[in-house]
Amino acid sequence: MTYGSILVPIDEHPSAAASLEAARRLAADLGAHLEGLAIVPPLAVPLRLRPRQSAAALMRKEWERDKQEARAAIKRFEAQARKAGVASVQGLAVEAEAAAVLARHARTADLVVLPLPAEDDIGVLGGHGVEAALLAVGRPVLLVPEKGLPAGFPKKVLVAWNGSREAARALTDAVPLLARAKTVTVLTSGAAADAGAPDSAKAAVRYLARHGIAAEAVHAAASDEKAGDAILARARKAGADLVVMGAYGRPRFAELVLGGATRAILGGAGMPVLMSH
């Protein structure tokens, strides 16, 4: 198993530089096709400005400039990818709402690479846009912090496992990266008396073994509300450079109100995270 195609938004905001570099690096290392989207939101002149021709004309002029900049960004994207050793690369300028066009193009990609959102993220998608993308794209999403991917990525991987559909998707989706790692740990968390968790983790370990990936199973006692903290604590203790987990095992609204592992990881990981929903 490998990733044959990788999709990344072409965003020249400084916060997205690491995700672009990560996409180039992975595409070169894996021999994958790299597709970049330079997204230009549709022109929307507010109703109150439409009678003012000068204001509407100015907005259209800015919009046309955005499209020119998108085309220039594509050329830079493709040139940088080829310089990084990517054999197959294509940049596309698309006039559409960011979330919708990203989801549409992700349908025919194996991996989507996005910046790990920060609280004040003002990139092409922004923090809430990244959360929406996790739910919409139907593909694994690699979230890259501003410091980028470490050398030799990935060396040590922590897989958060609870036996859910989302966790199973993430486990399978991460196989091309897990196969490159030196160590893989499958972590379950829950009450200390949760007898089923260790057996579930061992089943995940056996699944990976069938793909030629050696892994160990560990368990951490933690409440559901603290599962995200337990994942991060174990990842940092193990020196992991990648966390793999399912995203939004319960409705996103419930996580917004009650908190949850997905939001805890998004807000506090500080390391690459691969999520699938």
C-alpha positions in Angstrom: 0.0 0.0 0.0 1.1 3.5 -0.8 -0.2 7.0 -1.5 -0.4 7.5 -5.2 -1.7 11.0 -5.0 -1.4 13.9 -2.5 -3.6 17.0 -2.4 -2.6 20.3 -0.7 -4.1 23.8 -0.9 -1.7 26.4 -2.4 -1.7 28.9 0.4 1.2 31.4 0.6 0.3 32.6 4.1 3.4 31.9 6.4 1.4 29.5 8.6 0.9 27.1 5.6 4.5 27.0 4.5 5.2 23.8 6.5 2.2 21.9 5.0 3.3 22.8 1.5 6.8 21.6 2.2 5.5 18.4 3.8 3.3 17.7 0.8 6.3 18.1 -1.5 8.5 16.0 0.6 6.1 13.1 0.9 5.2 13.2 -2.8 8.9 13.0 -3.6 9.7 10.2 -1.1 6.6 8.1 -2.0 6.7 8.7 -5.8 3.2 10.2 -5.5 1.4 12.6 -7.8 1.1 16.0 -6.2 -1.9 18.3 -6.8 -2.1 21.8 -5.5 -5.3 24.0 -5.4 -5.0 27.7 -5.6 -8.4 28.7 -4.4 -10.0 32.0 -5.2 -13.4 32.6 -3.5 -16.2 33.7 -5.8 -16.7 37.5 -6.2 -19.5 38.6 -3.8 -20.3 42.3 -3.9 -22.4 43.2 -0.8 -25.9 44.5 -1.6 -25.2 47.8 0.0 -22.3 48.4 -2.4 -23.9 47.3 -5.6 -25.5 50.7 -6.4 -22.0 52.3 -6.0 -20.3 51.4 -9.2 -16.9 52.6 -8.1 -16.9 50.3 -5.1 -18.1 47.4 -7.1 -15.5 48.0 -9.7 -12.8 48.2 -7.1 -13.9 44.8 -5.6 -13.8 43.3 -9.1 -10.3 44.7 -9.7 -9.1 43.1 -6.5 -10.8 39.8 -7.4 -9.0 39.9 -10.8 -5.7 40.5 -9.0 -6.4 37.6 -6.7 -6.8 35.3 -9.8 -3.6 36.6 -11.3 -1.8 35.9 -8.0 -3.3 32.4 -7.9 -1.9 31.7 -11.4 1.5 33.0 -10.3 1.4 30.9 -7.1 0.7 27.8 -9.3 3.9 28.3 -11.3 5.9 28.7 -8.1 4.3 25.6 -6.6 5.1 23.5 -9.6 8.6 24.8 -9.8 9.3 24.1 -6.1 7.8 20.6 -6.3 10.0 19.7 -9.3 13.0 21.1 -7.5 12.1 18.9 -4.5 12.2 15.8 -6.7 8.4 15.4 -7.3 8.1 13.7 -10.7 4.4 14.4 -11.3 2.8 17.7 -10.2 -0.1 19.8 -11.2 -1.4 23.1 -9.8 -5.0 24.3 -10.4 -6.5 27.7 -10.0 -10.1 27.2 -8.9 -12.8 29.9 -8.4 -15.0 28.3 -5.7 -15.7 28.2 -1.9 -12.6 26.7 -0.3 -14.3 23.9 1.7 -16.5 22.7 -1.2 -13.7 22.6 -3.8 -11.2 20.9 -1.4 -13.7 18.2 -0.7 -14.5 17.6 -4.4 -10.8 17.3 -5.4 -10.0 15.1 -2.3 -12.4 12.4 -3.6 -9.7 11.3 -6.0 -6.7 11.8 -3.8 -5.1 9.3 -1.3 -4.0 11.9 1.2 -4.8 15.5 2.0 -2.2 17.7 3.7 -3.3 20.7 5.7 -1.8 23.0 8.3 -2.5 22.1 11.9 -4.8 24.9 12.9 -3.9 27.5 15.5 -6.3 29.6 17.5 -5.7 32.7 15.4 -5.4 30.8 12.1 -6.2 33.1 9.1 -5.0 30.9 6.3 -7.0 29.8 3.3 -9.2 27.5 5.4 -8.6 28.7 8.9 -9.1 26.6 12.0 -12.8 26.0 11.7 -12.3 25.3 8.0 -9.8 22.5 8.8 -12.3 21.0 11.2 -15.0 21.1 8.5 -12.6 19.5 6.0 -11.9 16.6 8.3 -15.6 15.8 8.1 -16.1 16.5 4.4 -13.2 15.2 2.4 -13.6 11.4 3.0 -9.9 11.0 2.9 -7.1 10.9 5.5 -5.9 14.3 6.5 -2.3 14.9 7.6 -2.2 18.0 9.8 1.3 19.6 9.8 2.4 22.1 12.6 4.3 25.3 11.7 7.6 23.7 12.6 7.0 21.1 9.8 7.9 17.4 9.6 10.9 16.3 11.6 13.9 14.6 9.9 13.3 11.0 9.1 9.5 11.3 9.5 7.9 9.2 10.7 10.2 7.5 13.2 7.8 6.8 16.2 4.1 6.7 15.7 1.3 6.6 18.3 -2.0 5.1 17.0 -5.0 6.1 19.2 -7.3 3.1 19.1 -10.8 2.6 20.4 -12.2 0.1 17.9 -14.5 2.6 16.3 -15.2 3.0 12.6 -13.2 6.3 12.6 -10.2 4.6 14.3 -10.3 1.7 11.9 -10.3 4.2 8.9 -7.4 6.0 10.4 -5.4 2.8 11.1 -5.9 1.6 7.5 -5.3 5.0 6.0 -2.0 5.4 7.8 -0.5 2.1 6.7 1.9 3.7 4.1 3.3 5.9 6.8 3.3 3.2 9.5 5.3 1.0 7.2 8.1 3.6 7.2 8.2 4.0 11.0 10.8 2.5 13.3 8.3 2.0 16.1 4.5 1.9 16.2 2.5 1.9 19.5 -1.3 1.2 19.6 -2.8 3.1 22.5 -6.2 2.4 24.1 -7.5 4.5 26.9 -10.4 4.2 29.3 -11.3 3.0 32.8 -8.6 0.8 34.5 -11.2 -1.9 34.7 -12.0 -1.8 31.0 -11.1 -5.4 30.2 -12.0 -5.2 26.5 -9.6 -2.5 25.6 -6.3 -4.5 25.7 -7.9 -7.3 23.5 -9.1 -4.6 21.0 -5.6 -3.1 20.8 -4.1 -6.6 20.3 -6.4 -7.1 17.3 -5.2 -3.8 15.8 -1.6 -5.0 16.3 -2.4 -8.3 14.6 -3.9 -6.3 11.7 -0.7 -4.3 11.3 1.4 -7.4 11.5 -0.4 -8.8 8.4 0.9 -5.7 6.6 4.4 -6.4 7.8 4.3 -3.7 10.5 5.5 -4.5 14.0 3.6 -2.7 16.8 3.0 -3.0 20.5 -0.2 -2.4 22.4 -0.4 -0.2 25.5 -3.3 1.0 27.7 -3.8 4.2 29.6 -6.4 4.7 32.3 -8.4 7.9 31.4 -12.0 9.0 31.3 -13.6 9.7 27.9 -13.3 13.4 28.6 -9.6 13.1 29.1 -8.8 10.8 26.3 -7.2 13.5 24.2 -4.9 14.5 27.1 -4.0 10.8 27.6 -3.1 10.5 23.9 -0.9 13.6 23.9 0.8 12.6 27.2 1.7 9.2 25.9 2.9 10.6 22.5 5.2 13.0 24.2 6.5 10.4 26.6 7.3 8.1 23.8 8.9 10.8 21.7 6.3 10.2 18.9 6.6 12.4 15.8 3.1 11.3 14.4 -0.2 10.6 16.1 -2.8 8.6 14.1 -6.5 8.8 15.2 -10.1 8.8 14.1 -11.7 12.2 14.0 -15.1 13.0 15.6 -16.3 9.7 16.8 -19.3 11.5 18.2 -21.1 14.5 16.5 -19.0 17.6 16.2 -21.6 19.6 18.1 -21.1 17.3 21.1 -17.4 17.9 21.0 -17.9 21.6 20.8 -20.1 21.5 23.9 -18.6 18.7 25.9 -15.1 18.6 24.6 -13.5 15.5 23.0 -10.3 13.9 21.9 -10.4 15.4 18.4 -10.6 19.0 19.6 -8.0 18.3 22.4 -5.6 17.1 19.8 -6.3 19.9 17.3 -5.7 22.4 20.0 -2.7 21.0 21.7 -0.8 18.5 19.6 2.1 20.6 18.3 3.1 17.6 16.2 2.0 16.0 13.0 -1.4 14.3 13.2 -3.1 12.0 10.7 -6.9 12.0 11.2 -9.7 10.2 9.3 -13.4 10.4 9.7 
